[in-house]
Amino acid sequence: MRHLNKIASVFCTAALGLLTLTGCEGGDLYSVDAPDWISQKIDSIENSKKAGQEEPLVGMQEDVYSFGATDFTSGWWQNFSKYYVIPDGVKWNAVFNLSINPSDDTYYKNFALIISNDVDRGGTGYSEYGAFRFDATGDSAKYNSQWGKYLYFKYSNSNQLLSPDASNKDANVQKLGGKVTLTVDRSKADTFLIKLTNGTVTKTYVQPYKLPNLNTDATNNNIRCFICVEGSYIDFLQSNVVPIGGLTSAQDKAPVSMVLNNVPDQVDLGTSLEDAMANVSADVTFEEGVTKTVPASELYFSAIPDMDNLGEKTLVAIYNKTFKGENADKPIVANAKFNVVEKIKSIKVTQAPTRTHYYYYNSAATSSLTGRTLAFDPTGLEVTATYGNGNTAVVKNSKLTFSAIPATAGTHAVTITTENGVTSTVDVTVSESKVTTMTPTPNVLGPEDNTGGWWSVHTDNLKVPAGATYAIPFTNYSSMANNWNNFVVVLRTADNKTEYGVLRSDNFGWGNGYAACIHDKSESDWATWLAVMNGAKVTVYVTNCNNGTADVQAVIVGSDGNTYTQYYLGVNTVDVDDLNVAFTIDSCHLVFGASAAKRNHRR
């Protein structure tokens, strides 16, 4: 109202002036242009209104650090910011400089804000709401500028839509660089908001309801936010939320304490201290709670009493640098225990592993792979070492490494290697798995109008015996909204409490054993693939390899008649006696069995 009154006053004054001018010689009310000062005044008022729409940043503190390779070589999921924990009811503001490669206009090479539950990235129970990238294309089916189970394209908006060409290039990506202000707002009772702006480009996400709580502790309503760069780097400047590990101010800071990592339990007699501690690092805490991990090359080591005799030793590590790498006024010290032991001269297998017969299956998804291998399962294996003094002892399997096994039929020798390079072998047998065609229940999963929500319905579990491969044919019907609105494979225990892997149809997944698997796809263009998934004929193959891993392969005949393939090989942490496969949906529905699929297709 204050601005409207000012504008009204301006126009009234102008009108009176114009009426006066009509009494002058040659005066004409309808031919008089508005004086420049009137336009300037109105523009000034409008600009003040627009400026007022940008809320001032409150409580900002220095948080000065950088991440991402300055030569723009950082790949996806390699370089991250600190963690910023945002309680319910709190607004997080951050300011940073984004540097984009001036020689690379790839549209997605900027940064993404990742929102997760209150767990370290990749830790037990870690779960993501989603990722929100600075670029925007307006084509959610092809270009995923945000993704995740809890972030939806319909709530996002940008004033700079990119139009990538066939090589994923758009010169407008350069407009994303510069000083960026980020806002994650949980302060409103009925809204969750994200805003990214550099003054030229503004991208927002305004969700008209709160985020659900993904923490296992229902009383913990915190979320975590962190930033991941790709082909860019960030110089962080300010935050109103103190991150885990503390703020980093522009002022240098003295070291306060440190904790040693990767100190070996045992060191062979005759090994130098430098070689023995080459893999040790230290988490150093500086003033103001800032932390940094430093390598062995920046630490000074001493062993008490010496390295020349057998027995328990005390490792003393000294660090004498400030946060910026200057000599510290007062060094800090940490210590740990380790043992100097006789060197292993030889090893032999004194008890064979529990399982020595492994299985693989080749579908159209893997038939062209070269160098495919299976993991060795050391369960039940006992290896006995003979030391330089003639003594013998069983070596823990965790201190041994094992060679991979070719995924080809026959007998293969697995090489067992100690930490000091002594080897032995054990034989395993590999066979091609026999295939059994299975049909889960119910044979129609999800509403036939494809409105079924994520994880809303599941088939019953099919237990896959050790060494077996189940072939599960079905027809996939999709809402076609996103890549992930198609079939989902779930590997889990019979009680449904442990998930080895949740494997989406767009070659993405999660679960206790997902990180270990190798996964890939034949399709190179998601838009082309998605366009043929409604009515696609799919066969999913699930193999219990009998080595604590499972393989999943999918052969898809699209509605265009072309074949598309995907695989996930080596999903681990599997109990070979409790591997079960089930299916779930996300805005799609599945019809199992060839005849049922045909009936539904005709209908």
Long-range contacts (C-beta under 8 A, 24 or more apart in sequence): 3-45, 3-48, 3-49, 6-45, 7-42, 7-45, 10-38, 10-41, 10-42, 10-45, 14-38, 57-93, 57-95, 57-181, 57-238, 57-240, 58-93, 58-240, 59-240, 60-93, 60-95, 60-238, 60-239, 60-240, 61-238, 61-239, 61-240, 61-242, 61-247, 61-249, 62-237, 62-238, 62-247, 62-248, 62-249, 62-250, 63-94, 63-236, 63-237, 63-238, 63-239, 63-243, 63-247, 63-248, 63-249, 64-235, 64-236, 64-237, 64-248, 64-249, 64-250, 65-235, 65-236, 65-248, 66-233, 66-234, 66-235, 66-236, 67-227, 67-229, 67-233, 67-234, 67-236, 68-99, 68-229, 68-232, 68-233, 68-234, 69-233, 70-99, 70-233, 72-99, 72-100, 72-101, 72-104, 72-109, 72-231, 72-232, 72-233, 73-231, 74-229, 74-230, 74-231, 74-232, 74-233, 75-230, 75-231, 76-228, 76-230, 77-228, 79-228, 79-229, 79-233, 80-121, 80-226, 80-227, 80-228, 81-226, 81-227, 81-228, 81-234, 81-236, 81-243, 82-226, 82-236, 82-243, 82-244, 82-245, 83-120, 83-224, 83-225, 83-226, 83-243, 83-244, 83-245, 84-224, 84-225, 84-226, 84-239, 84-241, 84-243, 84-244, 85-118, 85-222, 85-223, 85-224, 85-241, 85-243, 85-244, 86-184, 86-186, 86-222, 86-223, 86-224, 86-225, 86-241, 87-186, 87-221, 87-222, 88-186, 88-210, 88-221, 88-222, 89-186, 89-187, 90-186, 90-187, 90-241, 91-183, 91-184, 91-185, 91-186, 91-187, 91-240, 92-182, 92-183, 92-184, 92-185, 92-225, 92-239, 92-240, 92-241, 93-181, 93-182, 93-183, 93-238, 93-239, 93-240, 94-181, 94-182, 94-236, 94-238, 94-239, 94-240, 94-241, 95-179, 95-180, 95-181, 95-182, 95-237, 95-238, 95-239, 96-179, 96-180, 96-182, 96-227, 96-234, 96-235, 96-236, 96-237, 96-238, 97-178, 97-179, 97-180, 97-234, 97-235, 97-237, 98-134, 98-176, 98-177, 98-178, 98-179, 98-180, 98-198, 98-232, 98-234, 99-177, 99-232, 99-233, 99-234, 99-235, 100-173, 100-174, 100-176, 100-177, 100-231, 100-232, 101-231, 101-232, 102-174, 104-231, 105-169, 105-170, 105-171, 105-173, 105-174, 106-168, 106-169, 106-173, 106-231, 107-135, 107-137, 107-143, 107-162, 107-164, 107-168, 107-169, 107-170, 107-173, 108-133, 108-135, 108-143, 108-145, 108-168, 108-230, 109-173, 109-230, 109-231, 109-232, 110-134, 110-135, 110-173, 110-176, 110-229, 110-230, 110-231, 110-232, 111-227, 111-228, 111-229, 111-230, 111-232, 111-234, 112-227, 112-228, 112-230, 113-182, 113-184, 113-194, 113-196, 113-225, 113-226, 113-227, 114-225, 114-226, 114-227, 114-228, 115-148, 115-151, 115-184, 115-211, 115-223, 115-224, 115-225, 116-214, 116-223, 116-224, 116-225, 116-226, 117-213, 117-214, 117-215, 117-222, 117-223, 117-224, 118-215, 118-220, 118-222, 118-223, 118-224, 119-215, 119-224, 121-226, 122-515, 125-215, 125-216, 127-214, 129-211, 129-214, 129-223, 131-228, 132-156, 132-194, 132-196, 132-203, 132-205, 134-176, 134-180, 134-196, 134-201, 134-203, 135-162, 135-173, 135-176, 136-160, 136-161, 136-162, 136-203, 137-161, 137-162, 137-163, 137-164, 139-527, 140-481, 140-482, 141-480, 141-481, 141-482, 141-483, 141-526, 141-527, 141-530, 142-525, 142-526, 142-527, 144-483, 146-205, 149-454, 150-211, 150-212, 151-205, 152-207, 153-482, 155-205, 155-206, 155-207, 155-208, 156-203, 156-204, 156-205, 157-203, 157-204, 157-205, 157-206, 158-201, 158-202, 158-203, 158-204, 159-201, 159-202, 159-203, 160-200, 160-201, 160-202, 160-203, 175-200, 175-201, 176-201, 179-237, 182-227, 184-225, 186-210, 186-211, 186-223, 242-289, 245-289, 245-290, 245-291, 246-288, 246-289, 246-290, 246-291, 247-288, 247-289, 247-290, 248-288, 248-290, 248-323, 249-288, 252-322, 252-323, 252-324, 252-326, 253-286, 253-287, 253-288, 253-290, 253-322, 253-323, 253-324, 254-286, 254-287, 254-322, 254-323, 254-328, 254-329, 254-330, 255-284, 255-285, 255-286, 255-319, 255-320, 255-321, 255-322, 255-323, 255-328, 255-331, 255-332, 256-285, 256-286, 256-287, 256-332, 257-284, 257-285, 257-332, 257-334, 258-282, 258-283, 258-284, 258-285, 258-294, 258-317, 258-319, 258-332, 258-334, 259-283, 259-334, 260-315, 260-317, 260-334, 260-335, 260-336, 261-293, 263-315, 263-336, 263-337, 263-338, 264-338, 265-338, 265-339, 266-338, 266-339, 266-340, 266-341, 267-307, 267-313, 267-338, 267-339, 267-340, 267-341, 268-340, 268-341, 268-342, 268-343, 268-344, 268-420, 269-309, 269-310, 269-340, 269-341, 269-342, 269-343, 269-388, 270-343, 271-307, 272-307, 273-301, 273-302, 273-303, 273-307, 274-301, 276-307, 276-338, 277-301, 277-315, 280-317, 282-317, 282-319, 282-334, 284-319, 284-332, 286-322, 286-323, 287-323, 290-323, 292-323, 294-319, 294-321, 307-340, 309-340, 310-339, 310-340, 310-341, 310-342, 311-339, 311-340, 312-337, 312-338, 312-339, 313-337, 313-338, 313-339, 313-340, 341-387, 342-387, 342-388, 342-389, 342-391, 343-387, 343-388, 343-420, 344-385, 344-386, 344-387, 344-395, 344-418, 344-420, 344-422, 345-385, 345-386, 345-387, 345-388, 345-422, 346-385, 346-386, 346-422, 346-424, 347-383, 347-384, 347-385, 347-386, 347-395, 347-416, 347-418, 347-422, 347-423, 347-424, 348-383, 348-384, 348-386, 348-424, 349-381, 349-382, 349-383, 349-416, 349-424, 349-425, 349-426, 350-382, 350-383, 350-384, 350-394, 351-380, 351-381, 351-382, 352-380, 352-381, 352-426, 353-377, 353-378, 353-379, 353-380, 353-381, 353-426, 353-428, 354-379, 354-380, 354-381, 355-379, 355-380, 355-466, 355-546, 355-547, 355-576, 356-426, 356-427, 356-428, 356-429, 357-428, 357-429, 357-430, 357-431, 357-467, 357-546, 358-405, 358-428, 358-429, 358-430, 358-431, 358-545, 358-546, 358-547, 359-430, 359-431, 359-432, 359-433, 359-466, 359-467, 359-468, 359-469, 359-543, 359-544, 359-545, 359-546, 360-407, 360-430, 360-432, 360-433, 360-543, 360-545, 360-551, 361-432, 361-433, 361-435, 361-469, 361-541, 361-543, 361-551, 361-553, 362-432, 363-539, 363-541, 363-553, 363-555, 363-565, 364-555, 364-563, 364-565, 365-522, 365-541, 365-553, 365-554, 365-555, 365-565, 365-566, 365-567, 366-553, 366-567, 366-569, 372-406, 372-407, 372-569, 373-404, 373-405, 373-406, 373-407, 374-404, 374-405, 374-406, 374-407, 374-430, 374-545, 374-547, 374-549, 374-570, 375-404, 375-405, 375-516, 375-547, 375-548, 375-549, 375-570, 375-572, 376-402, 376-403, 376-404, 376-405, 376-414, 376-428, 376-547, 377-546, 377-547, 377-548, 378-402, 379-548, 381-426, 383-416, 383-424, 385-418, 385-422, 405-430, 406-430, 431-467, 433-467, 433-468, 433-469, 433-543, 433-545, 434-468, 434-469, 435-469, 435-470, 435-471, 435-541, 436-468, 436-469, 436-470, 436-471, 437-470, 437-471, 437-472, 437-473, 438-462, 438-470, 438-471, 438-472, 439-472, 439-473, 439-592, 439-593, 440-472, 440-582, 440-583, 440-592, 443-591, 443-592, 443-593, 443-596, 444-589, 444-590, 444-591, 444-592, 444-596, 444-600, 445-583, 445-584, 445-585, 445-589, 445-590, 445-591, 445-592, 446-585, 446-588, 446-589, 446-590, 447-589, 448-477, 448-589, 448-600, 450-477, 450-478, 450-479, 450-485, 450-587, 450-588, 450-589, 451-479, 451-587, 452-585, 452-586, 452-587, 452-588, 452-589, 453-586, 453-587, 454-584, 454-585, 454-586, 454-587, 455-584, 455-586, 456-584, 456-585, 457-584, 457-585, 458-490, 458-582, 458-583, 458-584, 459-582, 459-583, 459-584, 459-592, 460-582, 461-492, 461-494, 461-496, 461-580, 461-581, 461-582, 462-580, 462-581, 462-582, 463-494, 463-578, 463-579, 463-580, 464-542, 464-543, 464-544, 464-550, 464-579, 464-580, 464-581, 465-544, 466-544, 466-546, 466-576, 466-577, 466-579, 467-544, 467-545, 467-546, 468-543, 468-544, 469-541, 469-542, 469-543, 469-544, 470-541, 470-542, 470-581, 471-539, 471-540, 471-541, 472-539, 472-540, 472-541, 472-542, 472-581, 472-583, 472-592, 473-537, 473-538, 473-539, 473-592, 473-593, 473-594, 473-597, 474-538, 474-539, 474-540, 474-583, 474-590, 474-591, 474-592, 474-593, 474-597, 475-535, 475-536, 475-537, 475-538, 475-590, 475-591, 475-597, 475-598, 475-600, 475-601, 476-505, 476-533, 476-534, 476-535, 476-536, 476-537, 476-538, 476-556, 476-588, 476-590, 477-534, 477-535, 477-588, 477-589, 477-590, 477-591, 477-600, 478-530, 478-533, 478-534, 478-587, 478-588, 479-587, 479-588, 480-530, 480-531, 480-533, 480-534, 481-587, 482-530, 482-587, 483-526, 483-529, 483-530, 484-508, 484-586, 485-586, 485-587, 485-588, 486-533, 486-586, 486-588, 487-538, 487-540, 487-583, 487-585, 487-588, 487-590, 488-583, 488-584, 488-585, 488-586, 489-540, 489-542, 489-552, 489-554, 489-581, 489-582, 489-583, 490-581, 490-582, 490-583, 490-584, 491-542, 491-550, 491-552, 491-571, 491-574, 491-579, 491-580, 491-581, 492-580, 492-582, 493-575, 493-578, 493-580, 494-578, 494-580, 500-550, 500-571, 500-572, 500-573, 500-574, 500-579, 501-550, 501-552, 501-568, 501-571, 503-552, 503-568, 503-571, 505-533, 505-554, 505-566, 507-566, 507-568, 509-568, 511-571, 512-573, 513-549, 513-550, 513-571, 513-572, 513-573, 513-574, 514-568, 514-571, 516-549, 516-570, 516-571, 516-572, 516-573, 517-549, 517-568, 517-569, 517-570, 517-571, 517-572, 518-567, 518-568, 518-569, 518-570, 519-566, 519-567, 519-568, 519-569, 520-566, 520-567, 521-564, 521-565, 521-566, 521-567, 522-563, 522-564, 522-565, 522-566, 523-564, 529-558, 529-564, 531-560, 532-558, 532-559, 532-560, 532-562, 532-564, 533-558, 533-559, 534-559, 535-559, 535-601, 537-597, 540-581, 542-581, 544-574, 544-576, 544-579, 546-576, 547-576, 548-572, 548-573, 548-574, 548-575, 548-576, 549-574, 550-574, 550-579
